[in-house]
Amino acid sequence: MQYPVALQLHNFISAPSSPEPSTPLPENTAKVIKITNCRVLKDRKIVEKDAIWIQDGKIIDPHKFFWYQKRLPDVVLDAEGLLVVPGFIEAQINGAFGVDFSVPSDQETYDRGLMKVSRGLLKYGTTSYCPTIVSSSAAVYHQVLPLLKPRPGSSDSGASILGAHVEGPFINEARVGAHELKVLQASANNGFQDFKNVYGFEGDTPEAQRKLSEENLHSVKIITCAPELDGVMESIPDLVKAGITVSVGHSMANTLQAEKAVSQGATFITHLFNAMPQFHHRDPGVIGLLGSRLDLPRPYYGLICDGIHVHPNSVKIAYDSHPEGVILVTDAMSAMGLSPGNYQLGNMDVTKEKDRVVIEGTNTLAGSVITLDACMRNFIQFTSCSLIEALEAVTLHPAVLLGIQDSKGVIKPGADADLVFLSDDLYVKRVFVAGQEVDLGTIHV
C-alpha cells in the first residue's frame, strides 16, 4: 500500500526541462500568458526572477512551447517582484460568509451559497477546498452530498471543489465536540455497507467507488472517523480502496489503536489536539502518531492555527516532531467573515464572540473564524519555520494527502494554473484560477 507520507514528496518534484523536447506538443492556438518578474515557489525552493507560462488553464513548459509553436506569448504580465505560489488548498471548512454546508436546502439555494463561499475564499488565497459536513442524519447526507461533487474552479465561479470532507458521524460520543449526539453512529458492524447506507454512496462496492473516484465523480473525499468504534477499523481498507482519504478524529483511540488505523490505511489526523485525549506520557493516544516508530508511515495532521484551538507552544511541538506532516486548516464555520452574533453549525446554535465561536451557553469551541492565509502567517510566528515550510503546509502537503499533487499544490508543467501572488508580509495581492486572473475587488461577501 502506498501512503501519501512526507518521505515520498521527492517523487513529486518536476525534472528540469529539456531545451529540445523529444515529445511534440499538439498544435494549440490558445492564448498564452507569461507572468514575469516574480519569485516562484517551485521544486521546494523559491526561485528568484522567474517566469510562469500559462495556456488553457495549465502551466506549460516554455521550452516545449517555443520549440514547437515558435511564437511569443500573447500576454505578458509583470508580477512586480511578488512571491507567486500554488493556490492554497483547504481540507476542512464547514462554511463561511453566512453559509453552512451542513444545512440542506433546495439545489438552487444550496448552489448559490456554495458559490458565495467559493468566490469569497479566493480573497484569502484558497483556490481549492473540501466543503466539510459535520455529523448529520443519513437524510441530510443523501440530500447534500450529491451537490458537493468535485467541480473545477474559475475566476467567475470561484475555488475548485475537491469533494466533501464528512466529519462524522462514525465518531466517539466522548469526544463529540460541537457535533449533535443523536445523529452519531455507535458502530459500523456491517463494515463498508454501514458507511454506504449513511452517506448514500453511489457505488455498491469499494471497486465501484474507486471508479467514481478516478473519474472525479465521487462526492466524498475525506472521512473523519474514530477507529476504536466496532467495525470502523475493519472498514478502513475498503474506504481507502474506494478512493477516500481516511482521517482519525473525534476519537478516544489509544496509541495502539491509532497506529493500527494507520497500518490499515488512515493517512490524516483531524484537527490535532482537538476532540481527542490530551497527551499522556504512558499512552499519548492519537497524538502519539507523531512519534510513531520508523517502520510505520506517519500520517499528515491538521492544525488550526488561530491561537485558540491550539496553543502556539503546542503548534511548535507538533511541528518540531513532524514538520513534513503539517497541513494547516481553518475548520471555519458560517460566521467566518461576519460580525459577532448567533449562528448555526448544522443543527447546533453557536455564538461568535470576537475571534472565537462556541456552542451557545457553553465554552465548547465550535469551529473557527480564521482564514487560511492568516493560519499560515500565525504558523510562521508560532514555530519560526521557514517560509517554504509554511507555504507547503497549505499547498503541497494537502495536495499529496488528497492524491492531486500532479495538478494542485505545485507549480510545474501540466499543473493547474491556480496561483496566489503574495506580498513580503504574506498578504494576498492577486489570484489566478485555472489560468484566469480574479478581479478580487468585485468579490463582496
N, C-alpha and C positions, 0 to 999 in steps of 0.2 A: 504493500500500500504506500502511495506517495503522499507525503504530508506537506502542506504549504508552510514549511518552517523557515526561519530566517537563514539557516545554514544553506538553503538552496537558492538564495537570492542571486548568487553569482551566475546562475544558469540563465537569468533573465536580462543580463546586460548585453546590449547590442554590440556586435563586432564592428570594427572600423569599416567604413565604406570603401569600396574599390573605385578608383577613378575610371576604370574601364570595365563596367559590369558585364558578366557573361550572360545574364538573363535579360532579354529585351523587355522593355515596358510596352504594353499595348498603346496604340495611338490614342491620345487623350487631349482634347482641345479645351477642357475645362479650365477656368481661371486659376492662375497660380498666384499665391500670396507669399511674399518674402518678408519676414519680420527681422529687421536688422538692429544692430547696436543694442544688444541685450546680453545679460548674463543668464545662462541657462543651466538648470539642474538636469544633468544628463550623465548617465553611467555612474551614478552615485558620487558625482563631483560637480562643482559649479564651474562652468566653462565661461571665461571672460570673452567679451567682444565676439559673441557667436551670432548665428542667424538660424531661423527656423523657416522651412519651406512647407507650404500647405497647398493641397489640391484635393477636391472632392471630400472635404471634411477630414482628411487624413494628413499626417505628417509624411512628407516624401523625402527621398534621398536626392539631394541636389545634383550629385554626380550622375546618377542614372537619368534624372530629368534632363540635364543639359546634354548628355551624351546621345540620348535617343530622340528627344523632342527638339533639341537645337534651337531653343528660343529663350528669351528673357522672361522674368516674372511679369505678370500683368499689373500687379500692385506691389509697391514697396512701402512698408510701414516702419517708422522709426520708433523703437521701444524706449528711446531716450535713457538708456542705461538701466532700466528697471530689471529686476530679477524675474525671469519667466520660469514657471514651474508647472508640472501637470495639474489639472483641475483636482480639487480636493474630493475625497470620497468619504461619505458619511455612512457608517454601518448601523447606527442606532439613533433614530429620531422619531418621536411619537407624534409630532405635529409642530406647527408654528403659525404665527400670524392669525390666531383665532381658529385654526383648522386642527381637528383631532382625527387622525387616521382611523381610530378605533370606533368612531361613531358612524354607523351606516346611514345612508340617505339614498334618494333616487340617484341614478347614474349621472345625470346632468349636474346635479348639485355637488356630488362627490368629485366628479372630474374637475369642476370649477375650483373647488377647494384645493385639489391636488395640484392644479396648475398655479394657483396662487403661491403655494409653498415652493414649487419647483422654480418659479421665477424669483421669488424672494430670496432663496438660498444663494442665488448667483451673486448677490451683492457681497456675500461673505466668502466667495471663492469656491463654494461647493457646486460641482458640476455633475455629480452622480451620487445617488443615495438609495438606501433601503428604508422605505416607509415602515415604521415599526408599529405592530399591533400588540397591545397589552392583552393579558389573559381575558378571553371573551367566551361567550357561548358558541356552540357549533353553528347556530343560525347566523351569528354575526360574521364568522369566518366565511361561511358559504356565500354571504352577500358581498363582503368587502374584498376578499382575496382575488376574485376574478377581475376586479378593477385595478389591481396592482401588478399586472403582468409587466415584464420588462418592456420599456419603450425608450427609443432614442431621444436625446435632448436636442434643443435648437435654441437659437437666440430668441425665438418667439415663445416657444412652449416652456423653456427653462431647462433645468437639470435633467439628466437621464435618470430614469427609474430602473433600478437593477433587480427588482423583485422585493418581496416583503421580508422583513425580519419579524417572525412571530415569537414574541417573548412570553412563553407560556402556551397553554395552561398546564403543561406537564411539569409543574414546579412544586417545591415543598411549601406547605402552608406555614411552616415555622419560619420561613423567610419570604413571606408573601409581599412585603414592601407595600407599594401603592396599588397592588392588584386586588381584585374582588374575590373574596374567599369562595363564594358559592359557585363560581364557574371553574374552579380548579379541578384537574383530573388527578385522582389519587394514585393511579397506576396506569400501566399500559400492558396489561396481562395478555392481550391479543397481539402484541407487537406492532408491526407496521400497520396492520389493519386498524388499530385504535387511532393512530395518527391520521390515517386516511379518512376515517369517519369524522373526526373532529374538524379537520381542516378542509375536507371536501376535495382532496387531491383529484386531479383529472384522470390520472392513470391508475390502473388497478394493481400494478406490481411495481417494485422498485425499478425494474428494467424499463417499463413504460414511462415511469417518471424520469428516468435518466434521459430517454429520448426527448422528452419535452424540455428538459434542462439544456440538452445540447442544441436544440432548436430555438433556445431562448424564449420558450413559451410557458415556462413554469413560474407560477406566481410566488412560490416560497423560495427564498434564497438562504435564509438563516433560521434555525430553530434554537431557541434557548430552552433548555430542559434540565431537570435535576436527575442525574444518573442513578441516584440511590433509590428512586421510586421503582416499585416492582414492574419489571418488563421494559423499562426505559433503556437500561444498559444493553440489553439484548437487541433492542431496536436500532441502536446507533449504526451498525454496519449497513442495514437496509436503507436508512436515511441517507447515509453517505453515498451508497450505490445509486440513490435516486437523484444525486447531484446537489444535495443540500448540505450546507455548512452547519455542523452541529456545535453548539456552544454550551458550556457548563455554566449555569447561573441560577439564582434564586434557589440555592441548594444548601443542604446540611451535610454534603458528602465529606467523608474523611479523606485523608490523602491517598490511601489505598484505593478507595472507590474513584476518586478523581483521576488517578493515574490509569486505572483500568479503562475509564471512559476515553482517555486519550489513546490508549492502545487499541481501543475499538474504532477510533476514527474521529473523535472530537478534536477540533483544532482551534478553539476560541474559548475565552472566558468572558462572560458578560459583565460589564462594569465592575472590574476587580475591586475588592474590598467591600463592595456594597451587596446586600442581600446574601451574605454568606457568613459563617462563623469567623470571629476575629482570630488573628494569628495566635497560635499556641505552640510553644517550643516542642512539646511532645507529639502533637499532631497538628500541623499547620493547615490541614483541610485543603480546600481548593487553592488557597493562596500558595500552598506548598508546591504547586506545579511549577512555579517559577524557579525552584531549586531542584527539579527532578534529575535523576541520575542520567548519565550521558547516553545510555542506550535507549532512552525514551525521548521522542521528539517533544520539545517544549512548545506549548500552544501559544498563539497570539493572545493578547489580553486587551480589553477595552478599558480606557481610563477617562473619567470625566474630570477634566482639569479646570473646574470652576472655583477651586479653593474652598468649596463647601462639601461636596460629596466625598472628597479625599483630601486629607491634609497634605500640604506641599511636601512635608518630610516623607510621608508615605509614598507619594508620587516618585520621589527621588530613590527611595528604597527599591521600588519596583523597577525603575529604570536602571539602577546600578546592577540589579540582579539579572535582568534580561532585556538589555537595550534594544535588541533587534526584534523583540516581540510586541512592542507597544503599538497600539492603534488608538488614536485619540477619537473619542466620540462625545457628542453633546448630551445624548439622552434627553434632548429638548422636548418640551410639550407645547400645547397650543398657545400658552401665554408668552412664548418667546416673541419678542418684538412688540409686545403690548404693555399697557400700563398696569400697575398693581391692581388687583381685584380678584373676583371669584371666577373660576373657570372649571372646565370638565376635563378629566382624563379617563376615557372610557365611560364607565358608569359612576366614577368617583368624583365627588365635589372637592376641588382643590383651591387653595388660596395663594396668589402670588404676592410676596412681600419683598419689595426691592429686588434683590438678586437671587431669591430662592423661592421654591414652590413646595408647599406642604399640604397633606390631606387636611381638609377643613376641620378645625378644632383640635388638631394634634401637632406634634413636632416631626412627624414622619415625612421625610423627603419624598416628593412625587415628581421626579424628573427635574431637569434644569431649564434655564432660560438663556444659556450661554450660546454663542455661535462658534463654529469650528475654527475660524481664524483666531478668535480670542483664546480658545483652548491651546492652540499652537504657541501663541505668544506666552501664555502662562507656563506652558511646559518648559520652554527655554528658561524662564525666570525661576521655576521651581527646581530644575535639575542641573542647570548650567551645561546642558547638552549642546552639541554642535548644531549649527543651522541646518545642515544636511539631515541629521537625525530627526530633528523636529519636522522638517518637510516630508521626510519619508513616512513619518507616523500618520500623515493624512493623505498620502499618495500611494507609494509603492507597497507599503505593508498591507493596507486594506485590499489593494488590488490582488496581491498574491493570495491572501486569505480567501478571496472570492473566486480565484481562478481566472481573473480577467486581465492579468498582467501583460498580455500581448497587445491589448487595446487601451487600457486605462492605467493611470498611475505612473506612466513613463513618457518620456519624450524621445521617440526613436521612429525611424521609418516604419510605416504601417500602423502606428498607433493612432487613435482618435485625436484630432486636434482640439482637445479640451485644455485650455491654457489659462493660467492666472498670472497677472503681472503684479508684482509686489514692490512696495517702497522699501527703503532700507530698514524702516521700523516695522515691516511686515504687515502693512495695511493694503487691502485690495484696491488697485487702481484701474485695472482693465481685465476683462474676462472674454475668452473665446469659448464657444461651444460648437463642436463639430465644424470647426473652421470658420465660424461666423462670429464677428465681434458683437457683443451685447451692449446695447445702449443702457448703461446702468442708471442713467438719470431718468429713464422712463419707468423704472420699477418702483412702484409705490405699494407698500403693504401695511 
